[in-house]
Amino acid sequence: MDRALSPIDRAKFLAGKRGAAFVETGMRVGLGTGSTAAWMIRCLGERVREEGLRITGVPTSERTAALAREAGIPLATLDEAKWLDLTIDGADEFDAGLCLIKGGGGALLREKIVATASDQMIVIADAAKEVATLGAFPLPVEVVPFGWRTTQALIEEALINVDVMGRSVTPRMAGEVPFVTDGGNFILDLDLKRIGNPRQLSLMLNQIPGVVENGLFIDICDMVVIGHADGRVELRDLGSGSATQERLELADDDNIFAEIGD
């Protein structure tokens, strides 16, 4: 298998590997969706096989569930698990206060439900995901299919009164048809460029009829693990205000992750 990871893939892998190290036997763990989360899941599977780690995973998407089963991680639904010790997931953007934009992979609703049903949420990301102000990445908003064009128009109208730089709203497509989430909904991507008040925007969007949930994760993330291409991993803990750095090296068998893409 190709061992030559690109710098960005190396950073994602290192963040995923370090995130997986927080999991302890007996934990009920929310399993995120996306390329960085996929590497974390493979690392957890390796720990299950080689260390005898005993955990129960709760996947945030059907894609994640399939990958976790392939990795040998026992799974349960959130209703079966009831409450989780930890959720580990990626992010499309995060700021200094650990506010996030998520949903680039189309799983924001399940991701937010699982994360808020956890004692702790750890975000794993490469350094490029850090921003001074959220909004460069389009904000996903999940909407019900019934009347979604009306919902889009209501969102566009509401954006006039909030502190954002852009107001373009585009339906996410899968070829010639709308992209459909695991929950059977559509996604509208909001190209806002800069979000001046994420908390206000989140509350406003969720008051619009037809909106199921938005991709702003406010007061949910507790820690971020940031991978760097040079082998450094930075841990930032919001609760303690601490920031520490470690260095991880790729082991000889770590190339199993090279096949996982975005």
C-alpha positions as a printed Julia matrix, in Angstrom:
262×3 Matrix{Float64}:
   0.0    0.0     0.0
   1.29   3.53   -0.78
   3.18   4.8     2.25
   3.76   8.34    0.89
   1.18  10.38    2.78
   0.68  13.95    1.68
   1.44  16.58    4.36
  -2.27  17.2     4.97
  -3.04  13.48    5.23
  -0.14  13.0     7.62
  -1.48  15.8     9.82
  -4.97  14.28    9.8
  -3.64  10.84   10.62
  -1.59  12.1    13.56
  -4.58  13.98   14.97
  -6.75  10.89   14.59
  -4.18   8.62   16.21
  -3.71  10.93   19.19
  -7.47  11.34   19.57
  -7.93   7.58   19.68
  -5.47   7.41   22.58
  -8.01   9.16   24.86
 -10.37   6.17   24.68
 -10.3    3.77   27.64
 -11.77   0.31   28.16
 -15.43   0.39   29.1
 -16.16   3.68   27.36
 -19.15   4.41   25.17
 -17.69   6.5    22.35
 -19.31   8.65   19.7
 -17.57   8.04   16.38
 -17.42  11.04   14.07
 -17.68  11.28   10.3
 -15.03  12.43    7.82
 -11.48  11.62    6.74
  -9.79  12.51   10.04
 -12.44  10.63   12.01
 -11.96   7.67    9.66
  -8.3    7.44   10.6
  -9.23   7.67   14.27
 -11.66   4.77   13.81
  -8.98   2.63   12.17
  -6.66   3.4    15.11
  -9.39   2.4    17.56
  -9.93  -0.82   15.65
  -6.23  -1.55   15.89
  -6.39  -1.04   19.66
  -9.41  -3.34   19.9
  -7.53  -6.09   18.06
  -4.07  -5.68   19.55
  -4.72  -4.34   23.06
  -8.06  -5.97   23.82
  -9.68  -2.55   24.2
 -13.35  -3.04   25.07
 -15.57  -0.19   23.96
 -18.97   0.48   22.44
 -19.06   2.85   19.49
 -22.02   5.0    18.48
 -21.6    6.08   14.83
 -22.7    9.47   13.53
 -23.41   8.25   10.0
 -24.04   5.11    8.01
 -20.62   5.57    6.41
 -18.96   5.66    9.81
 -20.94   2.61   10.96
 -19.68   0.6     7.99
 -16.08   1.62    8.61
 -16.32   0.85   12.35
 -17.71  -2.62   11.65
 -14.87  -3.24    9.2
 -12.41  -2.17   11.92
 -13.98  -4.58   14.44
 -15.49  -2.0    16.79
 -18.69  -3.15   18.55
 -21.54  -0.73   17.84
 -24.76   0.4    19.47
 -27.37   3.01   18.7
 -27.51   6.15   20.81
 -30.83   4.98   22.26
 -29.17   1.74   23.33
 -26.12   3.5    24.79
 -28.26   6.28   26.33
 -25.28   8.49   27.26
 -21.68   8.58   26.06
 -18.39   9.08   27.83
 -16.7   10.71   24.87
 -17.27  11.75   21.27
 -14.34  12.18   18.89
 -15.04  13.95   15.62
 -13.48  16.24   13.05
 -14.39  19.8    12.12
 -14.42  21.92    9.0
 -13.39  25.0    11.01
 -12.67  25.86   14.63
 -11.8   29.13   16.35
  -9.93  30.06   19.53
 -13.03  29.48   21.66
 -13.51  26.01   20.11
 -16.66  27.02   18.28
 -16.97  24.84   15.19
 -18.41  24.6    11.73
 -19.28  20.99   10.9
 -21.32  19.24    8.26
 -19.07  19.2     5.23
 -19.61  15.44    5.12
 -23.36  15.81    5.4
 -23.76  14.29    8.89
 -24.17  17.42   11.01
 -27.52  16.48   12.6
 -26.4   13.1    13.93
 -23.0   14.54   14.82
 -24.58  17.26   16.96
 -27.01  14.87   18.65
 -24.24  12.44   19.52
 -21.81  15.14   20.67
 -24.32  16.77   22.99
 -25.16  13.37   24.5
 -21.54  12.98   25.63
 -19.62  13.94   28.74
 -16.84  15.27   26.54
 -16.27  16.11   22.88
 -12.78  16.04   21.41
 -12.24  17.49   17.95
  -9.41  16.12   15.81
  -8.2   18.3    12.95
  -5.25  19.39   10.89
  -3.85  22.85   11.52
  -5.5   24.31    8.4
  -8.91  24.02   10.07
  -8.09  26.73   12.62
  -9.46  30.19   11.78
  -9.56  33.55   13.52
 -13.24  33.96   12.62
 -15.67  31.28   11.45
 -17.28  31.51    8.05
 -14.73  30.89    5.3
 -16.06  27.32    5.07
 -19.7   27.33    3.89
 -22.07  26.74    6.79
 -24.26  23.65    6.21
 -27.92  23.86    7.24
 -30.03  20.7     7.19
 -33.61  21.26    6.04
 -36.64  19.04    5.48
 -37.37  18.35    1.79
 -40.96  19.65    2.01
 -40.94  23.28    0.87
 -37.15  23.5     0.95
 -37.06  26.31   -1.6
 -39.3   28.37    0.67
 -36.99  27.54    3.57
 -34.05  28.71    1.45
 -35.82  32.0     0.72
 -36.56  32.5     4.43
 -32.9   31.91    5.28
 -31.76  34.38    2.63
 -34.13  37.0     4.01
 -33.04  36.39    7.59
 -29.35  36.75    6.71
 -29.92  40.42    5.87
 -30.21  41.17    9.59
 -27.16  39.31   10.91
 -23.43  40.09   10.98
 -22.08  38.15    8.0
 -20.08  39.19    4.94
 -21.75  36.93    2.37
 -25.34  35.77    1.94
 -25.19  33.16   -0.83
 -27.32  30.06   -0.13
 -26.79  27.03   -2.37
 -28.49  23.63   -2.24
 -25.98  20.79   -1.95
 -26.28  18.47   -4.91
 -25.38  14.86   -5.65
 -25.05  15.08   -9.39
 -28.35  16.3   -10.81
 -30.4   15.75   -7.64
 -30.23  17.18   -4.11
 -27.86  15.49   -1.67
 -29.87  13.49    0.87
 -28.63  13.02    4.44
 -28.91   9.79    6.43
 -32.0   11.35    8.01
 -33.63  11.9     4.62
 -33.15  15.66    4.6
 -31.49  18.17    2.27
 -28.57  20.51    2.98
 -28.25  24.18    2.12
 -24.69  25.56    2.15
 -24.42  29.18    3.31
 -21.38  31.03    1.9
 -21.09  33.67    4.62
 -17.32  34.36    4.42
 -17.29  35.76    7.98
 -19.68  35.07   10.87
 -19.59  37.94   13.33
 -21.83  36.35   15.98
 -22.05  32.55   15.64
 -24.33  32.12   18.67
 -26.88  34.62   17.36
 -26.79  33.1    13.88
 -27.29  29.57   15.2
 -30.33  30.57   17.24
 -31.8   32.53   14.33
 -31.4   29.7    11.82
 -33.02  27.12   14.07
 -36.11  29.3    14.46
 -36.85  29.18   10.73
 -39.58  26.68    9.81
 -38.13  23.84    7.76
 -34.66  24.06    9.32
 -33.75  20.86   11.15
 -30.3   21.9    12.45
 -27.29  23.98   11.48
 -23.57  23.21   11.43
 -22.51  25.68   14.13
 -21.34  23.78   17.21
 -21.31  26.26   20.1
 -20.32  25.29   23.67
 -20.02  21.62   22.67
 -16.32  21.0    22.02
 -14.08  20.6    25.09
 -10.7   19.9    23.49
  -9.09  20.07   20.08
  -6.23  17.85   18.92
  -4.36  19.52   16.08
  -2.1   17.48   13.82
   0.84  19.01   11.96
   2.65  17.6     8.96
   6.01  17.74   10.76
   4.84  15.22   13.38
   3.75  17.64   16.07
   0.39  17.25   17.78
  -1.05  20.12   19.79
  -3.67  19.61   22.5
  -5.82  22.55   23.56
  -8.14  22.07   26.52
 -10.88  24.7    26.76
 -11.69  23.95   30.39
  -8.18  24.32   31.78
  -6.99  26.79   29.17
  -3.89  24.65   28.66
  -2.07  24.05   25.39
   0.56  21.34   25.11
   2.58  19.88   22.26
   3.73  16.34   21.63
   5.52  14.59   18.81
   4.27  11.4    17.2
   6.03   9.22   14.66
   4.52   6.96   12.03
   5.1    3.31   12.91
   6.03   0.8    10.22
   2.45  -0.51   10.05
   0.72   2.87   10.07
   0.48   2.85    6.26
  -2.85   1.0     6.57
  -4.42   4.45    6.8
  -3.07   5.7     3.5
  -6.06   4.36    1.62
  -8.64   6.46    3.47
  -9.64   9.56    1.54
 -11.96  12.49    2.08
